[in-house]
Amino acid sequence: MSEKKKFYITTPIYYPSDKLHIGHAYCTVATDAMARYKRLCGYDVMFLTGTDEHGQKIEDKAKAAGVSPKEYVDNIVEGPQGVKDLWKLMNISNDRFIRTTDDYHVAAIQKIFKKMYEKGDIYKGKYVGKYCKPCESFWTESQLVDGKCPDCGREVQDAEEEAYFFRLSKYADRIQDLLENTDFLEPRSRVNEMVNNFIKPGLEDLCVSRTSFQWGIPVDFDPGHVVYVWIDALFNYTTALGFMNDKYDDFEKYWPADVHFIGKEIVRFHSIIWPAMLMSMEMPLPKKVFGHGWLLLDGGKMSKSKGNVVDPYLLAQRYGVDSLRYFLLREFPFGTDGNFSNEALIGRINTDLANDLGNLVSRTTAMVGKYFGAHLPAGCGATGDEADLANLVAQSMGNVGLSMQFPEDDPQKFDVELIAMAAQLRNTYEDKMEQYAFQDALMEVFKLIGRANKYIDENKPWALAKDETQQDRLAHVLYNLLECVRISAVLLTPFMPETCEKIFAQIGAGDSQRTWESAGVWGALSDQAPVSKGENLFPRIDAAKELEELAALEEAAKAEAAAKAESEYITIDDFAKVKFVTAKVLSCEAVKKSKKLLRFTLDCGEGQPRQILSGIHEYYEPEDLIGKTVVACVNLAPRKMMGLESNGMLISAVKEGAEGHEELHLLMLDDKVPAGCTLG
């Protein structure tokens, strides 16, 4: 028995700064459909997805939420309705899930960084330029669009700090040749954009470490630096297979990747930076990067920071996961942008799924039950002539002239047309799937479904049932319909796996009749298959009523978000409850076993000293604060820190200092101000 062919496919690793939206689901569902298709074809598939969990934005979000960065990302990834929950809901069949905070990945990235450094492809320098915090991207002045980030259109800030750089410019010629003279990057329209916008103007070296924040993988040979974004993020595709770590052992088996599916906004990183880094490491390049389009809402890209996102949980729970999966891959060509709307979703469900597919399955199984019970009569299946015709059509990719002439009203004419279409379907479908043209592949399947519905009207089974001499013809018509349903369900399985399982059960298709091979054979379904009319697969939706309800739900969600935002504010009455007083520092000392805490003994004018702990040791030495007048909040609830009780809080301010470093300034007053003064 020959070894299975390998197929390695990945999604990007998603940034868990907030809950994921329908745009993330779009990419992951497409990747899942491709992985399922390849498994159906008999491939040994590895399907990887995961999360990119480091960076300044995560650190800032965690600080605002009052938790550690790891606690923050754990909640987004592992928590209720988090990333993993969403992929489970969407029936994603990934074989592996990587988090860039996983220990094995962290250790591998440190080794990779050091190897590139020792080779001379990473060097220390100083970054001066523009920085977009939401995108975590550095830009030159010339790359900005109207002075703003070219990716997201938001404000950028000046940045200056010591950093390590990757010699990206060293690989510019090789990258240009890769893009222009191979099919490495698709769709082809992306190639000119990369070459003209980034390579020809002069490919600059890439900042690959930061010192202005700490939430990242430490550069182990230079404390204070953390690995910045792209070495950490991009090498996940290799570390998840065991590269430079002992967690897994299938790097040699699956690498290079057959295809990386990514959104077009990160094509630059995957088609320029990623191959350059692999060249530096002298590793094989992935076979293909495919940059799909965006789902647009009201003409603009969906964005968590813009707040114009669609909740996949709501849609999947309301309409069914398979309906949503089908819509995402049928409505828009995968390589281009597509406008998402509730109207389009409901329309596609009603037209394709309820009227066409659901109606075909329902009518066919109901007629079998009504006219013959649970089984069709023996011998009603495909004839030898029909099997020969199907084989001829399949072998010729459908390019065969049907020389047989039938009178206009000869029912065999309808059989031949139907069988010819079914026979060529798998080959046409395969051609579209191999091009990642999911929309076109689905269109081909639904052409057969539409033809089968027409076949019912042409043969009028209800009329045949009234004529005892037409019982054989009636059974054969129904068998042909069941066979069309079976072939369609096999090819729809990558897109709607749960629905197709239900269809197979209703038409009595066994395991051998659900395979890729069987989809290319007319007559594979047993004429004695047990048929049963199951549940209505896709109930028709009252569009007008549903759109009203969705609008109400959206308004309620906006109101809830507004209420939540409002609850984060305090009123003037709340603020009036806070008691600020001036306090003289009687003594100050470092807290043992703590790098940050200082222990203050204060005279707050209360007749007895007050103890307050403050985490400011990295900014102040204790001896420099004795005798100073500070401002303290004295009606904050006491809490324990390092086993010591703190009765209040000192007031300080933080600002961005030189080279992006934070500076903390304790609020101190003139020493002539007496202790115990109330501020307000």
N, C-alpha and C positions, 0 to 999 in steps of 0.2 A: 504494500500500500504506500503510495507516494505521500511525502510530507505536505501538509497544507501550505498554501501560499500565505505570506504574512501581510498584514495591513495595519499600520500605526497611524492613528488620527487623533488630533487634539483640538480642544477649544482653547481660547486664551484663558489665562487664569484671571479671575474677576477680582476687582478691588473692593473689599468689603467695608467701605466707609459708610454704607447704609444698605438697606434692603435692596435686593435686585429687582429689576423691572422687566417688562415684556421684551425689551431689546436684548437683554442677556438671554432670556428664554429662547428667543429667535435663533441665535447662534448655536445654542446648545441643542435645541431640537433638530436643527439641520445636521449637526455633527452626529447626533444619535441616529437619525434616519440613515445617514451614510454608513455608520458602523453596523447597523442592523441589516442593511442591504448587503454589505460585504460578508457578514456572517451567513446570510441566506445563500450567497453564492459559494459558500464553502471555505471562506478565508479564516485563518487564525488571526483574530482582530484584537488589538490593544487600543482602547479608547480612554484617553486621559482628560480629565478636567480638574479644576481646583481654584485656589484663591491666592492672590498676591497681597500679603498682609503687612508689609512694612511701609514706612514713609512718614513724612511730616504731617500729612493730612490726618492719618490715623492717630498719630501722637496728639495732635490738637483736638480731635474729636473725643478721644479718651479723656483728655484733661478736662474738657468742657463737661463731660458726663460724670466726672469724679471717680473714674475707674482706671486701672492700668490698661495700656494698649492691648495686652494679651487678653484681658478680661473683655475688652470691647470687641475684639475680632472673634473671640470664642462665641459671644452672644450672636453676632451676625452670621457666623458660619454654622455653628452647632445648635444655636438656640431655636425656640419655637418660630416657625415660618422663616427660618434662616435659609442659607444657600442649600444645605443638604436636604432640608425638608422640601424646598421647591423642586429640586431635581427628582426627589422621590415622587412628589405629586405629578410631575410632568412625565413620569415613566422613563427617565433617562437611564440608559443601560451602561454607564461608564464602568470600565474595569478597574480604574484606579482614580483616587482623588488625592491631590497633593496640596498641602498648605505650606507656604514658604517659611512658616515658623516651625515646621517639623524638624526635629533634631538632625536627622540624616541629611536633609537639604542644607541646613545651616553649615554643617561640617564640610559638606561637599563644596559649597560656594566659597568658603575660606580657602580651600585647597586650589580651586580654579583661579581665584583672584591672585593668589600667591604665584601660581605657575605663570600666569600672564605677566605679572610684575617681574619675575625672574627672567623671563624671555626678553624683557625690555619693551613690551607692548603696553604696559601700564607705567606711568611715571607721575611724580608729584609736581603739582603746580599751584596756580591760584586762579580761581574762577572769578571773572568780572563780567556781568551781563544782566540779562533779564530772566526772571523766574516766574512761572505760573504755578502757584501752589495747588489749585484744583487738579491740574493735569500732571503735576510733578515733572514739569519739563523746563529745561533751560533753552533760551532763544537768544539769537543775536538781534541787534536793532533792525537789521535789514530783513529779518524773517518775520517781524511783527506785521500785523495787518491793522492799519489805522492805530498803531501804537498798542495793540492788544494781542493776546495769544492767538495765533493762527488756527489752533485746533478748536478752542471753545469760545473765543471771542471775549474773554474776560480780562480784567486788568492784570497787568504783570507788575512785579516789584523789582527794584534794583537788588542785586545779590553780589556779594563779594566774600569769598572765603577760601581757605586753603583746601585743596582737593586733589585727588588722584584722577588722572585722565587716561583714557584708552586711545591708542593711536589709530583712530578710525581712518584718518586721512591716508594712512599707509596702504589701505586696501581699496581705495577709491576706484582704481582702474579695473581691478578684478571684479568688483561689485557691478560696475557699469557693464562690463562684458557679460556677466551673469544675467543681468536684467534684460539687456538688449538682444542677446544672441541665444537665449534658452527660453523655455516656457516655465521657468522657476516661479514667476509671479503672474497670477491671474486674478481677475480678468486683465486682458492685455492693456486695457485703457489705463491701468494704474502705473504701467511702466514709464510712460512719458512723464507723468507727474513726478515720480521719484527721481528720474534722471535730470529733468530740467529744473526742478525746484530745489534739489538738495545736492546732487553730485556735481553738475556742471558749474554752479556758482562757487564751488570749492567746499569739499567735505571737511568739516572741522572736527578736531579731536573731541572725544565725548567725556563729560564729567561722570565719573563712576564712584565717587565717594563724597560724603558730606560730613561736616563737623558741627553744623548748627542745630542738629537734633540728634537724639540717641536711639530712636526706635528703628533699628536696622541690624543687619548682621555685622558684628564688629570686624574690622580689619585686624586680624590677630597679631600682625607684626607692627602695627602703628596705632596704639590706643588713642581714642578720641575720634577716629574715623569710622564711619559705618558704610557698608557697601550700598551704593545708591542705585536703586531701581533695576537697571536693565541687565546687569550680570546676575543679580539675584532672581529677577523674574524670568528672563529668557531661558536660562539653563535649567529651569524646572522640567522642560521637556526631556532632558537627559538624566537629571538626578532621579526622576520618578521611575527610571528604568534601572537604576543602580549605578549610574556613572559616578565615580569617585566616592562611593559609599557601599556599605555592606547590607543595606536594607533590602535591596532587590538584586536580582542577578539575571536580567534579561535585556541588558543594553545591547549586547552583540546580536541578540535574536531579533529585536525590533527596529533598532536605529539603522539607517536614517528614517525619519518620519515620512510617510507617504504624502501627508498633507496637513498643514496647520490651517484651520478655519479661524479667521479673525475679522473683527470689524475694520472698516476702511480707515478709521482714525488712528489705528496702530500699524498700518501697513509700513510706514517708514521704519519703525523699530524692527519689524520682522523681515523686511526685505533688504535693508541696508545694514543695520547694526548687528542683527543676529547672524547672518552669514559671515560678516567680518570677524566676529568673535569666534565662530567655529573655525574659520581659516587660521586665526591666531593659535587656536588649540590644535590645529592640524587634524580636525575631525570632519567626517563626511557631512555634506550639507543636506538638509531636508529636500525631498523631491519637489515639493510644491508649497507655496504659500498662496492661499485664496482669500482675498479681501472682499468680504460681502458688503452690501449696502446697509444703510440705516433704516430703521422703522421711524418714520416721521409722524409727528402729531401736530396738526394744524400747520403743516408746512415746515416745522422745525424739528431738529434732532431731540429725541427724548433724553433727558438728563436729570439725574438725581438732584444736582445743585440748582437746576432751573425749576424743579418741582412739576414738570410736565410729563409725568410718567404714568404708565398704565399698569395696574396691578394684575399679574398673571394668576394669583390665587383667586381673585374674584371671578375672573373669566372662566378658569378651569372648573371651579366648583359650580358655576352657574350653567355652563354649556357642555361640560364634559371635557376631559383632557384631550381625547382624540379629535374632537371638533376643533379645539384650539390649535393642536399640532397641525392638522390638515390645513386650516386657514393660513397659518404662518408660512407654509411652504407652497401653497397653491396660489395665493393672492399676488405674490410679488416675485419677479425674477430674482434669484439669489444674489446676483452680482450688482444689482442696482438698488437705489433707494425706493421705498414704498410708503405710501400714506396709510397709516392705520386709522380706522374708524369703527365705531360700534355698528354703524349701518352696513359697512362692508362685511364685517364678521357675521352678522345675522343673515345678510343676503346670501353669503356663501353657504352657510349651514342649511338654509331653506332650499336653495337651488340645487346644489350638488349632493348634499348629504341626505336631506329629507326627501326631495322630489325624485332624485336620480338613483343613488345607491340604496337608500333605505326603502324606497318604493319598489325597486327591482327585487330585493331580497324578500320583502314582505309579500308581494304579489305572487312570486314564484313558489315560496314555501307554502303559502295559503292554498294555492291551486293544487299543489301536489297532495296536500292533506285532504282537500275537499273532494277531489276526483279519484284518488287512489289510496288514501290512508297514509300510513307511515312510509310506504315503499312504492316506488314505481315498479311496473311489471318487468320481469326478467326479459332481456333481449332488446330493451328500448334504447340502449346506449348508442355510441358512435358506430357507424358502419365502416366496413373496410375502405370504401371509396372516400368517405369523409376523412378517415385517418390518413390516407394517401395524399389527399388534397392538402390537409394541414401540414404534413411533413414537407411537401413540395414548397408551399408558401414560406414556411419557416426557414428552410434551407436557402431560399432565394431572397431572404430579407423582404419578402412581400412583392418583389419585382417580377411577378409572373402574370402573364395574360391568361385570364380565365376564358378558355376557348369554348367551354360548354355553353350552349345556347338553350335558354328555357323560355317557354311561353310566359307572357307577362303575369299570368295568374298561377303559374306552376309553383307550389310551395317550396320545391327543392331549390329554387332560385334564392329564396330567403335564407335557407340553410347554408348554401355555399358562401354567400356574402358574409354571413355572421361568422362562420368557421374560418374563412380567410382572414378576417380582421383579428379574430382571437389568436390564430396561429402565428401571425407576425408580431403580436403585441410584445412578447418578451424581448425580442431582439431590438425593437424600437425603444422600448423602455430602458434596456441596458445601455444603449448608446447615449440616451439622455442622462442617465444616472452617472455614467463615467465622466460626463462633462459637468457634473454638479448642477445640472439644469433640472432641479426638482420640480419646478412649476410645469415644465414641458413633459416630464415623465408622468406626472399626475394627469395632465391633459390627455395623454395617450390612453391611460387606463379608463378615464371617464368617456372617451370616445366609444370604447367597447360597451361600457355600461349604458350609454345613450342608445347605441345600436341594439342592445338586448331589449331595452324598453320598447323600441320601435318594433322589434321582432314580435313582441307580444301583440301589439296592435295589428301587425300584418297577418298573424296566424289565428287571432281570435280564439284562444283556448276555450272560452265560455261557449262559443258556437260549436266547436269540435266535440265538446262534452255532451252535447244534445244528440249527436249522431253516433249510434253504436258502431257503425262501420268505420268511424274515424278514431277509435280508441288507441290504436297503435300510433297513429299520427300524433294524437294528443300527448301520449307518453313521450314520444321522441322530441316533440317541441319543448316539453317541460325539462327533459334531460338536457337538451342544448342550453336552456336557460340556466340550469344548475351548474353546468360546466363553465359557462361564462362567469357566473358568480364566483366559482372556485378560483379560476385563473386570476380574476380581478383581485380577489382577497389575498392571494399569495403575493401579488405585486404591491398591494397596499399595506402589507404587514409592516414594513419599515416605518411607515407614516402613522398608522393607526393600529398598533399591535393588539390592544384590548378588544376593539371592535371586530377585528378580523378573527380573533379566537371565537367570538360569539357567532360570527357568520359560519365558520367551519363547523361549529357544533350544530347549527341549524340545518346545514345541508348534508351533515353526516360525513364530512371529509376526514379520512384517517391521516396519520402522520405522513405516510408516503405520498399523499395527495396535497400536501402543504409545502412541498419542497421547491427549490429553484428549478430542478430538473423537470418536475411535474408541470410547472407553468409553461413549458415549451411543448407539452404533449396534449393533443386534443383527444379526449375520451378517457382520461386517467381516473375520473370519478366512477366508482362502481354504480351500475344501474340499480343496485339493491341497497344503496346507501340509505340509512334511516334519516328521514327528513322531518323536521318539526318547525312549526311557526313559533318563533320566540318573541321576545319583547320587541317593541318598536324601537329600532336602533337610534333614530334621530327624530324625535317629535318635532313637528313644525312649530315655529315660533311666531306669535302674533307680533310683528315687527313694531307697529306703532305703539302698542302697549308696552312692549319690552324697552323701547327707547325711552319712554317716559320714566319707567322704573329705574333704568340705568342713570338717567339724568338726576333723579331724586337721590340715588345712592351716591353719585359723585358729589352732589351738593352737601349731603350729610357728611361725607368724608372730608370735604373742605372745611365744613363747620367744625368738625372734630379736631382737625389740624389747627384751625384758628384758635379754638378753645384751649388746646394744649399749649400753643405758643403764648396765649394770653396768661395762662396759669404760671408761666415762667417769670412773669413780671410781678413786682410787688407795688403796692399802693403807697402813697405818702404816709398813710396811717401805719402801714407795716414798717416803713423806714423809721418812723418816729419811735418805734419800740426799741431800736438799736441804741445802746448807750455807749458813746465814745468819750473817753476821758484822757487827760494828759497824765503821764506817769514818768517818774524819775527811775532810772535804772540803778538799783542799789548794788546788784551783783549780776554777773553773767558768766556762765561756764559751759563748756562743751558737754554734751550727754555721752557717757561712755557707750561704746559699741554702735554709735550712730555717726554717719558722715555728715548729716545735715542739721541735726537738732542742736539748738542752744537753749539752755535753761536760764530764764530771767527771774530775778527777784525784784519786784517793782513796788514803789511807793505810789499808790493811786489816790492818796488822800483819804483812805478809808480807816486810818488808825492802826492798821496792821498790814504787813507785806502781802503781796499777791504773787503767786507763781504762774508764769505763762511759758509754754514751750513754743519755739518757732523754728522752722526748717530753713534757716538762712545762713548756716555756717559757711557755705561755699562762697558767700558774698561778703561776710563780715567776720572778723576775729573778735572773740568775746571781750578781750581787754580794751578794745577800741570803743566799746559801747557803754562802759561803766560811767555813770554820771550824766548820760545823755537824757534828754526829754523826748519821749516817744508818745505815740497815740495808740491806745488799746481799746478794744471792745470788751466790756466787762460783764455783760449780761448774756454771753454765749454759754450754752450748757457745757459743763465740765466734761472732759474726755481724757482717757488714758492714752499715753504715747510712751513706748519703751518702758512700761511699768510705772511711769510718773504721771501725775494728774496735772492737766493744763486747765487753768481757770480763766479762759479768755483768748484773745487773739490780737497780735500786733498788726498794725495796718501798714501795708507796703504797696509799691507800684512796680510794674514790670514794663520794660521797654526794649525794643530791638537795638542792640548795640553794634559795635564795629564787627565786620565780617559775619554778620548774621547771628551773633551770640546774644542771648538774653541777658539783660542787666536788671537786677532787683535793687530797689531803693527803699529803705525803711523810712517811713514818714517821721521826721524828727523836727522838733521846734526849737526855738531859741531857748537857751538854758535859763533865761530869766522868767520864763513862763512857769508858774508854780504847779506842783502836782495836784491832781484832783479836779482840774477845770473840766467842765462838761462842754463838749463840742456839739453844735447843732445848727 
